[in-house]
Amino acid sequence: MPETRSDAEAKRKVWAMIKDIAVAMMVTQDGEGRFRARPMRAANREFDGVLWFFAAADGNVSSEAAQDERVLLAYADPDSQNYVSVYGKARTLRDPERQKQLWAEPMRVWFPGGAEDPRITLIRVECEGAEYWDSPSSTLVHAYRYLKAVTTGEPPNPGSNDKVDFTKQAG
């Protein structure tokens, strides 16, 4: 059973694990209660418990997040064997100044008008909690674990798995 932590180090670890993953799968619920996931490009340069995403103002993700604020973000980096899920409350807003601050040129693919494109809405996700799985990633480590499991019959230690509560202050 993973431990639930609320310390500053655990919160920093979540950011360290997700900051270089360019795309997260954002899960929302549609009007009929079905879960929908779609790839969303993260816009954060720093992390204070809030994650930012650009979205089309008239798109499904924007309307679903406005209708039901609960969202789940799934991050995966198979090369390093790091996996993180983050849940929180989403709010859609138009903030041209924030859009300019968060703008990155790859966003122009979806918003040709740049940071001031009138079709942009921001999705602000206030993180409430996260869970991460952090495993050693080298092929040699995996081969050793496999060999150990086969010879001893015992499953290997998969690495660390913790839950992080963002709603509590570090104590």
HUNORGI-V796339 format. One record per backbone hydrogen bond with DSSP energy under -1.0 kcal/mol. NH is the residue of the N-H (numbers start at 0). CO is the residue of the C=O. Records with the same first field share a line. If there is no record, write none. Layout:
BEGIN
NH=CO + CO
END
This chain:
BEGIN
4=162
10=6
11=7
12=8
13=9
14=10
15=11
16=12
17=13
18=14
20=17
23=39
24=73
25=37
26=71
27=35
29=33
32=29
35=27
37=25
39=23
41=21
42=51
50=124
52=122
54=120
56=118
58=55
62=58
63=59
64=60
65=61
66=62
67=63
70=87
71=26
72=85
73=24
74=83
76=81
81=76
82=132
83=74
84=130
85=72
86=128
87=70
88=125
89=68
90=123
92=121
98=94
99=95
100=96
101=97
102=98
106=103
107=104
108=105
109=106
110=106
113=110
116=113
119=116
120=54
121=92
122=52
123=90
124=50
125=88
126=48
127=86
128=86
129=163
130=84
131=161
132=82
133=159
134=80
141=137
142=138
143=139
144=140
145=141
146=142
147=143
148=144
149=145
150=146
151=147
152=148
159=133
161=131
162=2
163=129
164=4
165=127
END
